[in-house]
């Protein structure tokens, strides 16, 4: 109705202008976020989602795509997001530029979808363009776009706006096919990020305004019943998300409910303030625990209640205020912190879609205030001309003002994006703008440990431990376990195994359900020759992560060294079931089948196939894997081939300075020259 009225008044710009606005919005996005194409991965979930996730990093395949629907590795249910990462790995490998490109592209698409959807519903062209521009370049968008692991935000946004577009078509002319299309798009959004569980409620808000389908209580309940299938989809996605979060030892319910409710009330207000003044943004904000002053909680609750009351009172004359406000409150509800996911107090990424509601309130509110002002100073004939005009008196001044706001936000966002260049700049910035940030300290320590700067890493870990240990609350046992685990790893890599073991034992005592702690403790014990202790720790981890290929391989190695070859081979096979490209599992199983004393495990054809694949995946330059290939050929009776490959393995070992291995391979060569296969009862080539 409104859109058609606007068209009759001739207020819709020409197609050239509309195209220019769309092009301008896209240009804004790329000016701000295009720099990410030169950024690296960061050591905060990017490893879990992309470069350290064996399901994703090997690229797209139909079996991997099917497994994405039941994968527990990320402790989240978003199969379409994982599949999108697989496609990126297929196209770009592990070069971060391509992954960043996809994020920026999806954000560009979501921006245009928002603009077109809102314009078609309301007819207010320039108001819609301003809303889309605010969405495109607000600094709070940076975390969702510049962070590769937040692909779920931008991908779910594309499906979210497609859902709204499809629903608008259905609302204008209800039909089963249109409803099914809306449902399918909504389901895709849920499979990108379950945060969209509130979409059915958002559709009810849109029924009120601008679709104007709610005329009375009876019509409301009719429209509610219409969305029961969509609410059912939300319930299913919620159940899947909660089940996986419960599965994660470090995600759900560590903090008391009262703390979470208090923080949620204050966070609602914090997000509004950051919308108005996006200053000192960080990737992680520590949770305030119970340190929030009571007056802040009461003030926040009062503020939220007063705004809610005001927009309710104005619902008949200013329905967009009620819709925008409830859009904001409802869409934030799943991530506001009452249901705890992670230990952050709040997070910028959570505002990605909810703050569209605030944009609607602000832009439409300013527009109507200007129309009211113009109407008071105009004749009746003039009043008609101001319908759907946010310009009116001082149109150019208003246009300049809006452009200035967008420009200022774009500059701030551009600066914020630069902090995402790499892990060091990201966490250094977080430390500069937050206090007592043990997560930032731990991740900086991890970065330096990965670089081999262990003393520097330990200094950061110790600072993090001091912050977290100073808390008198026991709700942060997982954080303490993470820090103790990080310290143990750094010490182990320095060769200080006794000290490392002490810290790793402390980690698993703090959180017996911490799988990584058990894995690393097992590794430290294995390095000290305590095979039984290592086996016990790795079995404990497998009880929590039964499909972890790395643990199966490590456990297989320990069992092989104890002479339990059949059980070792079983774990290597399970590792390959979880990750068919696990090079260590391929090599070690081939070695057991080729050189082990147990004839019942011998399989010449499979051993050769596994050894060939291991060498192919390792670019055929690993002397250990080359040696295994030679042993597989010898077991198959191809001694000439085995001799040739063994000599190449010895050359490679000498070139890499691995003299002991070269000497062992010289013994292999002697066996092959005499036409004898290799037998290794200690499985020394299993790594």
N, C-alpha and C positions, 0 to 999 in steps of 0.2 A: 504494500500500500504506500508506504513512505517513499520507496524507491521509484514507483511509478509516478507519484505526485511530483517528485523531484525532476524526473525526465520531462514531464509536461511543462514544467517551468523552465526547461532548457538549462538546468544547472549542471548537467553532466558534461565534463570536458570532451573534446574530440578524441578519437581513437589515437591520434598522434600523441596527444598529451598523456593519455592513459598509458600508452606504451613507454613514453619517456619517464613517467613516474616509476613504472616497474623496473625499467633499466637503471634508474637512479637508485632505487632500493637495493638492487643487486650490486651496483657499484659501491654503495656504502658498505655492504657486507664485506666485499673483497678488499676494500681499502683498509678496513679495520682488521680483518682476520686473515687476509692473504699472506701476511708475514709468517703465519704458522707453517707454511710449506717449507720454511727453512729451519723449523724446530725439530727437536729430537723427541723420542719417547721419554716419559718420566717414570721414575721408579715408584709410582703410586698407582697401582691397579693396572697400568699398561702391560706389565709383565703377566699378570693374572689373566687379562682379557686377550692379549695378542701374542707378544713375542715369547712368553714363557708358557703358553697354553698349547700343548701338543695337538689338541683337537682343532685349534684355529691356525696355528703357525704353518702347518703343512699345506694350507690352501683348501680350496673347496672340493668336496666330493660328496656324492649322495649319501654314502654311509655316515660320513661325518655330520652332514646336515640332519640326518635322522637322529643321531646321537645328541645333537644340540637340544632336543626337546626333553631329554632326560638327564642332561649333564648336571653334575653337582660341583664341578671344579670351582666355579665362581661364586657359589652359594647364592645365586640369584636365578630366577627363571625368566629368561628373555631370549628364547631360541632364535628369533629373527635377527636380533642384534649380533649374536654369535655368528650366524650365517653371513651377515654383512661383513664382519671382520674376516671370515674365511675367504670371501670373494676378494676383499682388498689384498689379503696375503697371496691369493692366486694371481692377481693382477700386478701387484707392486712388490711382492715379497715382503721382507721386513725393512723396507725403506720407509721411514716415517712420513716422508712428504706425501706419498699417495694416500695414506690413511688420513692425514690432515686435510687433504684436498676433498675427500669424501665428506668429512664433517662440515666443512665450509659450504660445500655444494648443498648438502641436506638443509643446512640453516638458511641458505638462500631460497631454496624451494619453500620451506615453511613460512618465510617472510612474505613471499608473493601469495601463497595460499591464504594467509591471514588477511592480507589486503583485499584480495578478490572476494573472499567469502564475506567479509564485513561490508564491502561496498555493495555487493549484490543484495544483502539483507537490509541495509539501511539507506542506501543511496547517497550517503554523505561522503562524497569522493575525497575531499581534502582532509576531513576528519579521519577517515580510514587510512589515508596515506600517512598521516602523522602517527597514528597508533602503530602502523607497521614499521615506521622508521624508529620509533621508540623501542619496539621489540627487537629490531635488527641490530642496533648498536649500543644498547644500554650496557654499561660495564658488568652488570650482573649476568649477562649472557656469556661472558668470556669463559667461565669454567666449563660450561656445557659444550662450547664450540672448540676451544683450544686444547681440550683434554681428550685424547683419543679414546680413552676408556669410557668417556661419557657419550659415546656414540648413541647409547640408548636414549638420551635426551632428544637429540636432533632427529633420530629415526622415528621415535614415537611421536614427535611433533608433526612430522609429515603425515603419518596415519591419523593423528588426532584431527588435523584440519581437513583431511579428506573425509573423515567421518562427519564433521560438521557440515561440509559442503553437500555430502550425500543426504544427510538428514534434512537440510533445508529443502532439497528437491522433494524428498518424501513428504515433508510437512505441507508443501504447496499442493501436492497431488498424491495423496497416500496410495500406495500400491505395494503388493507383496514383494515384487522384485526390488523395489527401491529400499524397502525395509531390510531385505536380505543383504543388499549391497552395504547398507549402513552397518549391519551387524558384522559382516566379514571384515570391513575396514577397521571397525572397533576391535575385533579379535586380533587383527594384525598389530594394532597399537598396543594391546595388552601383552602380546608376545614380543614387543620391542622394549616395553618397560611397564611393569604392573602398576606403576603410579597412576595410570589412567583409569583405575577402577572407579573413579568418581565421575567419569564421563556421563553415565545415565542421569546423574543429578544435574550436571551442566546442561544437558539437553532439556530437562524440565525447566531450568532457568530461562533458556532461550525460547521455550514455548510461551513464557510469560512476556518476555521482550527479547528481540524485536519481532518474533513471529506472531505474537498476540493470539495464541491459541487458547490461553487460559482466560475464560470469561467469568467463571464462578467455581465454587467448590466442586460441583459435580464434574465439570470439564477437567479440573485438575486431577481428580481420581481416575478419570477415564484415561488421561494421558499417562498417569503413573502406571496403570495396568498395561498400557501399550508398551512400556519399557521393561516389563518384568523379564523377558528373555535377555535383555542387555544387563540387567542387574544380576541375572544368573551367571552370565559370562564374567562379570566382575567378581562374584563370589568364588567362582572356580579359580580365577587368576590369583585372588587373595589367598586362597587355601594353598596353592602351589608355592607362592612367595613366602608365606609364613612357614610352611614345612621346610623349605630350604634354609631359611634363616635360623630355625630351630636346629637344623642339622649343623649350622656353623657355630663353633664354640665361642666365637668372639663377636657375635652380632646382636643377640636378643637378650633383653631383660636383665642387664647387669645392674642398672641403677634403680633405686626405689621409685615407685609410681608417683609419689608426691613431687620428687625432684623433677621428673619428666613433665608433669602437668605444669608446674611453675615455669620451667624453661620454655615450654610450648607457648604459654601466654606471652611471655616476654619476646620470644622469637617472632611471633606474628607482628609485633610492633617494630622489632629490629629490621625485619624485611621491608616494612613500609619506609622506615628511615633510610635504609640503604637505597631504596627506590628513588627517594628524593635527593639523597646526598651519598652517592656511591664512593665512599672514601675508605682507605685502609682495608682493601679486600684481600683475603687470603684463602688458600686452598683448604686450610683446616683451622677451625676455631675450637679451642678446648671447651669442654662442657663445664658450666659454672658449678656443677655439683649442687650442694645446698648453700652456696655462698651468695645467692641472689638476695638482696635486701627485701624484706617483706613489703616495703613501700613500693618498690619497683613492680612486684607481682600484682599488688592491688591496683596500682596506677595503670598497668597494662590491661588488666581485666576490665577496669572501669572504662578505659579508652575504647576497647573493643565493644563493650556493651553500649556505650553512648553512640558510637558510629552506627552500630546495628539498629538502634532505636531510631536514629535520625533517618536512615535510608528507608526504614520500614514506614515511617510517617510520610515520607515523600514518594512512596511507591506508585501512587496514582498519577502524579504530575511529573515525576522524574524516575520512571521505572528502571532506567539504565543504572542508576545508583545502587538499587537493591541487587540487580543482576550482577553488576561488576563486583560489588562487595562480597556477595555470597560465592561468586566464581572464585575469588581470591581465597576466602576462608575454606571452602570445600575442597578445592584442588590441592591445597597445602596439607590438608588433614592427614593423608597417609604418611607424610614425611615430616610432620611437625615435631616428632620426637616422643609422642605419647606411646606409640609402638616403637621401641628403640631399635634402630638399625645403625650400628656403629657408635662411636664415642664422641662424635662432634656435637657441639652445642647447637649449631645451625650450619647451613651450607648454601652458598650462593646458587649452586646448580638447581636447588629445589624451587627456585623462583621462576624457572624458565617459562612454564606455561601459566602458573597461577597469577603472575603479575600482569598478564593480559587484561584481567579483570580490573586492576587498578588503572591501567591505561584507558580503558573504556570510561571509567568514572571521571577521570581527570579531563580527558579530551572532550567528551560529551558535556560535562559540567561547564567547562569554559565556553563551549559553543552556545549552550543555552543561556548562560549569563549574558553573553554578548547580544544574543537575539532579544533577550528581555530588555537590555539597555537600549537597543535600537528601537524596539517597539514603543518604548516610552517617549521617544523623540521623533516618531514618524507618524505620518498620516495613515489612514487605513489602507490606501493603495500602496504606500511604501511598505507596510507590514508584510504584504503578500510576497514582495520581492525578496524579503530577508529569510523566507522559508528555506531551510537546509543550507544556510550560509553561515559559516563560522567567521566570515570576514567582516561584513557589514561596515560600520564606521571604523576607519583606520585599518582597512584590509591589508594594505601593504606593510604597515607597522606590525600587524599580527603575524603576517607571513615571515617577516624578517626575524621576529621574536622566536617563532617556532623553528626556523632554520638555525638560529643561534643555539637553541637548546639541543637540537640534534647534533650540531657541530661540536658543541662542548662535550656531550656524552660520547661522541665518536672519538674525540681526542683522549678522553679518559680511558675509554675501552682500548684504544690502540696502545696506550702506555701499559695498561694491565695485561694485555696479551703478551707484551715483551717479557714479562716475568715468567712466562711459560716456555721460555726458550729451551731450557733443560732442567734437570732435577736440581742442580745447584742453585740456579737463579730462583727457582720456584720456592724452595725451602728456606733460602736466605731471606727472601721477601716475607715469608710467613713469620719467621723469627723477628723481623723488623717491626711488624705491625700487630703482633699478638704477644701475650705474656704467658710464661710457664707452659710453652708448647712442647710437650715431650714427644709428640708425634713428629713434629718438624725436626727435632733433634735426632730422633731415632732414624728417620729417613735420610738425613744428611750423613749420619754415621754409616748407614748402609751403603750410601754412595761412595764414601771414601774407602770403606772396606772392599768394595768391588774394584776400586782402583789400586788396591794393595797398600793404601796408606793406613795401616792398622792402628798406629799410635794415635793418629788424628781421629780415626773412627771411634776408638775407645774413649777418647775425651768427650765426644758428643754423647755416646751411650751412657757414660757415667753421669753427665749432666741430666740426661733424661731420667735415669734411675733415681737421682736425687730428688727431682721434681715429683715423680710418681710415688716414691717411697715416703715423701713427706706427708702424703694424704693419710689421714687417720681412718679413712673408710676402706673397707675390704672389697668394695664393688669394682675395684680396678685390678683384680688379680690377673685378668687377661693381659692388660697393658704391662704389668710387671713381668709377666711370663714372656711377653714379646721382647722386652728390653733385655732380660736375662738371657734369652735365646740368642739375641744379636751379639751380646758380649761374648757368650760361649763360642759362637761361630768365629768371631774375630780372633779370639785367643787360640782356637784350634788351627786356624789358618796360619798363625804365627808359630805353630808347633808346641804351644804351651798346653798340652792335652790335659794334664791333671787339673789345671785351673779351669780350663774350658768345661771339663766334665762336671766340676762343682757347680758352675753357673747353669749348665744345662739340666742338671738334676733339680736345681732350685726352680727352674722353669716348669718342669713337669710336676713338681710337688705343688706349685701354686695352681696349676691348671692341669690335672690329669687327663682332661679331654682336649689337650692342645696337640694336634697331630704333628706339626712341624717340630715341636720340642722333642717328641719321642724319636722322630727321624734323625735329628741332629745329634741327640744323645747316643743313639745307636751307632751313628757314623764315628763319633769320638771313641766309643768303646771298641769298635771294630779296628780303628787305627792303633789302639793300644793292645790289640791281640785278644780282647775279651769277646770271643765269638758268641758265647752263650748269652752274655749281657746284651750284645748288639741284636741277636736274634729275638730276644724277648721284647726289646723296644720296638723293633720293626714289626713284629707280630701285633703289638698293641696298636701301632699306627694303622695297620691294615684293618683292624677291627673298626676303625673310624673312617678310613678311606680305602675301601676294598679294591678300587680300580686304579690306584696310583702305580703307574708303570715304574717310576724310579724306585719305589720301596720294594716292589716285587723283584727288581733286578738286584738291588743291594742285598735283600734277604737270600736270593738265589746264590749270590757270591759267598755269603757266610756259610750257607748250607753246603756248598760245593767244597769249601775249604775243610769242612768237617767230614767230608766224604759221603754226604747224603745226596748223591747225584740225582737220583730219581726225583726227590722233592725239589732240588735246585732247578732241574729242567722244567718242572711243573710251574714254578714261579716265573721263570723266563718266558714260558708260553703265555702265562697270564699277563705279563708285562706287554707282550706283543699284541695280545687281544685288546688292551687298552690303548696302546700306541704302536701301531704296526711299523713305524719308522724309528723306534728306539734303537739306536745304533749299538749301545752296550748290550742290550738284551739279544739282538741279532747275533752279535759276535760271540757272546758267552754261550748261547745255546748251540751255535755251530761248533764251538770248541768242545763242549761236552759231548756232542754227537760224534765228533771226529776223533777225539783223543782220550776220552774217558775209558776207564777199564771195564765199565759195565756194558757188555755187548747188547743187552736188551734195549739200551737207549740209542744204539747206533742206527743212523739213517743217512746213507751217503747222499742221496738225492736232495733231501731237505737241507742237510748240513751245507752242501755246496751252494744251494740257492740262498740260504741265509747269509753265508759268508760273502757271496758276490754282492748282495744288497747292502751289507754293512760297508763294504769297500766303496761302492758307488756313492752312498750317502756321505762318506767321509772324504770324498774327492781322491780316494786311492793314495793317500799320503801318510796313513797311520801305520807304522811298522807292526803294531800289535795286530791290527785287523788283517794286514797283508799276510802275517804269519799264520793266522787262523785259516785264511783262504788256501795257503799252501798245504796245511794239515788236512783240509777237506779234500783237496785233490789227491793227496797221498792215500787217504782212507779209501777213496774211490778207485785206487789203483793207477791213477795217472801220475806216475812218479816223475816223468820228465817235466810235466807241467808244474808239479809241486816243487821240483828242484829249481826251475827257472824263477818261480814266484818267491821261494824262500831266499834266493840270492838277492832278489830285489828288496825283500824285507830287511835283510842284513845291511844292504847299502843305505836304505832309508834310516835305519836305526843308527848307523855310524854317522850319517850326515846330521842327525839330530842330537848326537852326543850321548845316546843311550847305549853305553858300552856293554853293560850287563845283558841287556836284551840281545844285542848283536852277538854276544858269545853264546847265548842259548840257541839262537837261530843257526849258528855255525854247527852246533850239535844236530839240529834238525836236518841240515844239509847232508851231513854224514849218513844219517839214517836213510834219507831218500836216495842217495847214491847207491846204497846197499839194497834198495827196494823194500824198505820197511816203513810202515806207518808210524806216526808219533803216538806215544802213550804218555799221558801226564796225569798221574794219580792225584797230584795236588792242585790241578786246575790253575796253574800259575798264570795262564794267559787270560783268565777271566778277570775283568776289571770292573 
